[in-house]
Amino acid sequence: MPKDGPFSIPTIRGRIAEKLDKASARVDEGEEEMEFPPSPAEVALRTSEERGVVALACLILENLREHGGTRAPKRPLETVLRKTLASFGPKEVMDIEVEAYEILLWLGSTIDPEWSQQSSSDVDQIGENSSYDELIRWAIGGNHDLEMDYYSRGRGELTHRRVTPISLDAETYLHAYCHLRRDERVFRISRIADLRPMGGWSKHRRRQGAETKAKTQAEPKPKPAEASKPTQKPDDSNDDNPQMSLLDG
């Protein structure tokens, strides 16, 4: 297992975090953390399966702790999570994070059936203030390509990519076809420096304006309303006749 060192602990963001933020904290700020007696012997995690399930449990607890959901002690939790995740490659870390996300999502939708991941429907309109999540869903729904500036994982270099989004996993990973690598790749959303439609926002606005104009011109024009014919009054009106009174009114 790699030595303890710098490692970025992933956290689950997006709709799950928003949902937890709105909930009343289970643990008050400043409340004492849980304490455990010393163990007579060290516990070794010898297999990848053992490290994986521990990392998964710690990741769920860490995200709950951030929102006041558990009294689990912070430092041991972060230490175990960092060590276990550091023993895996990027693919395994992604699998663990997506699984943790889906577990929390399942718990949330089970407790509140009206709240589910399906709330993320396709996005028809985007603007410069749109989130990366909205841009990606717009691209997937309309089969659009996107431009992005992305920090590579290995060297941390800023690279320019053209991508065709395929899916958005756990609101954290973008699965897309990368035109630079000519292959499908998985990109971490937190490493995206900028994301925009192909050609930039100015070109997108011009294209959007042209599409709106073409759509307006293609719509059939409404026929002019026919002039209303004057109502011919009966020669002999009779106020005592209820039907006649109704027609005249």
C-alpha positions in Angstrom: 0.0 0.0 0.0 1.4 3.5 -0.9 2.7 5.6 2.0 0.5 8.3 3.4 0.8 11.5 1.5 -1.1 14.2 -0.4 -4.3 12.9 -1.9 -7.4 14.7 -2.9 -10.4 13.2 -1.2 -13.4 13.2 -3.5 -16.6 14.7 -2.2 -20.1 14.2 -3.7 -21.6 17.4 -4.9 -24.6 18.5 -7.0 -28.2 17.7 -6.1 -27.3 15.3 -3.2 -25.3 18.0 -1.5 -28.0 20.5 -2.0 -30.5 18.1 -0.5 -28.3 17.5 2.5 -27.7 21.3 2.9 -31.5 21.9 3.2 -32.0 19.2 5.8 -31.6 19.9 9.5 -28.2 18.7 10.8 -28.4 15.6 12.9 -25.3 16.6 14.8 -24.9 20.0 16.3 -21.8 22.0 15.6 -19.3 21.5 18.4 -20.8 18.2 19.5 -18.3 15.7 20.7 -17.1 13.1 18.2 -17.5 9.4 18.9 -14.7 7.8 20.9 -13.4 4.2 20.7 -11.2 2.2 23.1 -7.7 1.2 22.0 -7.6 -2.0 20.0 -5.4 -4.9 21.3 -4.1 -5.6 17.8 -3.8 -3.8 14.4 -6.2 -4.7 11.7 -4.7 -5.2 8.3 -6.6 -4.8 5.0 -4.8 -7.3 2.9 -7.1 -7.6 -0.2 -8.3 -5.0 -2.6 -11.9 -6.0 -1.8 -11.4 -5.2 1.9 -9.8 -1.9 1.1 -12.6 -1.1 -1.4 -15.5 -1.7 0.9 -13.7 0.3 3.7 -13.1 3.2 1.2 -16.7 3.1 0.1 -18.0 3.2 3.7 -15.6 6.0 4.6 -16.6 8.1 1.5 -20.3 7.9 2.4 -19.6 8.8 6.0 -17.3 11.6 5.0 -20.0 13.2 2.9 -22.5 12.8 5.6 -20.1 14.3 8.2 -19.7 17.4 6.0 -23.4 18.1 6.4 -23.7 17.3 10.1 -25.0 13.7 9.6 -22.6 11.7 11.7 -20.4 12.0 14.8 -17.7 9.9 13.2 -14.3 11.4 14.1 -12.9 13.6 11.3 -9.2 12.9 11.4 -9.3 9.0 11.5 -12.0 9.0 8.8 -10.0 11.2 6.5 -6.8 9.2 7.2 -8.4 5.8 6.4 -10.1 7.2 3.4 -7.0 8.8 2.0 -4.9 5.6 2.5 -7.4 3.2 1.0 -8.2 5.4 -2.0 -4.4 5.9 -2.6 -4.0 2.2 -3.1 -6.3 2.2 -6.2 -5.9 3.6 -9.7 -8.2 6.4 -11.2 -10.6 3.8 -12.6 -11.2 2.1 -9.2 -11.5 5.5 -7.4 -14.1 6.5 -9.9 -16.1 3.3 -9.4 -16.0 3.8 -5.6 -17.1 7.4 -5.9 -20.0 6.6 -8.3 -21.1 3.7 -6.1 -21.2 6.0 -3.0 -23.1 8.6 -5.0 -25.7 6.1 -6.2 -26.1 4.7 -2.6 -26.8 8.2 -1.3 -29.1 8.8 -4.2 -31.0 5.6 -3.5 -31.4 6.5 0.2 -32.7 9.9 -0.7 -35.2 8.7 -3.3 -36.3 5.9 -0.9 -37.0 8.3 1.9 -38.5 11.0 -0.4 -39.9 9.3 -3.6 -40.6 12.7 -5.2 -36.9 13.5 -5.2 -34.9 11.5 -7.7 -32.2 11.7 -10.2 -34.8 11.9 -12.9 -35.2 15.6 -12.2 -32.2 16.2 -14.4 -34.1 16.4 -17.7 -32.7 17.6 -21.0 -31.8 21.2 -21.2 -33.1 23.1 -24.2 -31.5 26.5 -23.7 -28.1 27.4 -22.3 -26.2 30.6 -21.6 -22.9 31.8 -20.3 -24.2 31.4 -16.7 -25.2 27.8 -17.3 -23.5 25.2 -15.1 -21.2 22.5 -16.5 -24.0 20.0 -15.6 -26.5 21.9 -17.7 -24.0 22.3 -20.6 -23.3 18.6 -20.7 -27.0 17.7 -20.5 -27.8 20.2 -23.3 -25.0 18.6 -25.4 -26.2 15.0 -24.7 -29.8 15.9 -25.4 -29.1 17.7 -28.7 -26.1 15.7 -29.8 -23.7 18.7 -29.7 -20.0 18.8 -29.3 -18.3 20.9 -26.6 -15.0 22.7 -26.3 -13.2 22.5 -23.0 -10.0 23.5 -21.3 -8.9 20.6 -19.1 -6.1 20.0 -16.6 -4.6 16.6 -17.4 -4.3 14.2 -14.5 -0.7 13.2 -15.0 1.2 16.5 -15.5 -1.5 18.9 -14.6 -1.1 20.6 -17.9 -3.9 22.7 -19.4 -5.1 21.1 -22.6 -7.7 22.1 -25.2 -10.2 19.4 -26.1 -13.2 18.9 -28.3 -15.5 16.3 -26.9 -18.8 14.6 -27.7 -20.5 14.0 -24.4 -22.0 10.5 -23.9 -23.0 10.5 -20.2 -22.6 12.3 -16.9 -21.8 9.9 -14.1 -22.5 10.8 -10.5 -22.5 14.5 -11.5 -18.7 14.2 -11.2 -17.4 12.4 -14.3 -17.9 13.2 -17.9 -17.9 10.2 -20.2 -17.2 11.5 -23.7 -15.5 10.9 -27.0 -12.3 12.9 -27.1 -11.4 14.1 -30.6 -7.8 14.8 -29.5 -7.2 11.2 -28.4 -9.7 9.7 -30.9 -11.1 7.5 -28.3 -13.6 7.6 -25.4 -12.4 9.1 -22.2 -13.6 9.9 -18.7 -13.0 13.4 -17.5 -13.4 14.6 -13.9 -15.6 17.7 -13.8 -13.4 19.3 -11.1 -10.5 19.4 -13.5 -12.4 21.3 -16.2 -11.1 24.9 -16.4 -13.7 26.1 -19.0 -16.5 24.5 -20.9 -18.4 26.0 -23.8 -20.2 25.3 -27.1 -18.1 24.7 -30.2 -16.8 28.0 -31.5 -17.5 29.8 -28.2 -20.4 31.7 -26.8 -20.5 34.5 -29.5 -20.8 31.9 -32.2 -23.4 30.0 -30.2 -25.5 33.1 -29.9 -25.4 33.9 -33.6 -26.3 30.3 -34.4 -29.1 30.3 -31.9 -30.4 33.6 -33.4 -30.3 32.2 -36.9 -32.2 29.0 -35.8 -34.8 31.1 -34.1 -35.3 33.3 -37.2 -35.5 30.3 -39.5 -38.0 28.7 -37.2 -40.1 31.8 -37.1 -40.1 32.1 -40.9 -41.0 28.5 -41.3 -44.1 28.8 -39.1 -47.3 29.3 -41.2 -48.7 32.8 -40.9 -52.2 33.0 -39.4 -55.0 33.7 -41.8 -56.6 37.2 -41.5 -59.7 37.1 -39.4 -62.9 37.4 -41.3 -65.0 40.5 -40.7 -67.8 39.7 -38.4 -71.2 40.0 -40.1 -73.7 42.3 -38.5 -76.3 40.4 -36.5 -79.7 40.7 -38.2 -82.2 41.8 -35.6 -85.6 40.1 -35.7 -88.4 42.3 -37.0 -90.6 41.5 -34.1 -88.8 41.4 -30.7 -90.6 40.1 -27.7 -89.1 40.7 -24.3 -91.5 38.3 -22.8 -89.9 35.5 -24.8 -86.9 34.2 -22.8 -85.2 32.7 -25.8 -85.5 36.0 -27.7 -84.1 37.9 -24.8 -81.1 35.6 -24.6 -80.3 35.9 -28.3 -80.6 39.7 -28.3 -78.4 40.0 -25.3 
